[in-house]
Amino acid sequence: MKKLINAVEDVLSESLEGFALAHADLVRVAHEPTFVVRRDAPVAGKVALISGGGSGHEPLHAGFVGAGMLDAACPGQVFTSPTPDQVLAAAEAVAGDRGVLLIVKNYSGDVMNFEMAAEMLPGASATVLTNDDVAVEGSTYTTGRRGVAGTVIVEKIVGAAAEAGADLDTLKALGERVNRATGSMGVALTSCTVPAVGRPTFDLGADEIELGVGIHGEPGRERVRLAPADALAEQMIAAICASIEPRAGEPVLLHVNGFGGTPLMELYLMVRSAARQCADRGLTIARLLVGNFTTSLDMAGCSLTLTRLDDELIRFWDAPVHTSALRWGR
């Protein structure tokens, strides 16, 4: 294993120290317990948004802490859920008098620990569960579909509504609506290597890929032969459309997400392939996001996400955002 680390047990804490130095104008990082909060927290007059999950998916979630998105993020160890005390401490740091909304990816550990924290929160709280992965209905990590790159879409749109002053019930309903309108599917060309393990999570032959892979390297829909990008995009977009059922002429957001080890040249090529598939289905790509946003350490591959849009969702997507990983309009 070749990685730019000092000691395996210090990877997360030292990475977060660097993150705090790099983005000191935007965030503060607390330790013991560990959480990241926006520099101006708590923000008066708004519902506080908190998310989190295992590390190794950067910039998810800490990279989306800031104006227009999250108020706090709770990073667990690599591919390990954050603990309830992290969530509670983050809530104490950012919550005002309008409640807390938890945005949680559908993984068993995340769901359990955020639920435990929610039961102990002193004020009003609600939860939005993201489960946009159309590849499989269940895995060793989940009951039901997994929450993957569509979580970024939920966090951005709900974050904009929170910044505009929406109340807790409205934000929960909006988050659930965006989640229902969103589908994702990934493909892995290589495995990822967890530092504490020191070897690839799974093995692929020289001409094999994992279609529908999870962001922790969980098995996907099937292991198949490597195919051209156009053919892969066709299978992925077809599976997504079968799930969210967009109508011809309907505006959609297309998100092409890298898993951490894929060059931008290839991600842009996948944008072309996915856009052609959308055009063949009569879909209008109203907004597009491409880059590494929900990664899987050093995995090569990508995911495609579609979200059905309407005027309200477009307005919230376009609203100003200023985080380390996503920023426009300011």
Helices and strands as residue ranges (DSSP letters): G 8-10, H 11-22, E 27-30, E 35-38, E 48-55, G 62-64, E 72-78, H 84-94, E 100-105, H 108-120, E 125-130, H 150-163, H 168-180, E 182-188, E 208-211, E 222-225, H 229-244, E 251-258, H 264-280, E 284-291, E 301-308, H 311-318, E 321-322, E 327-328
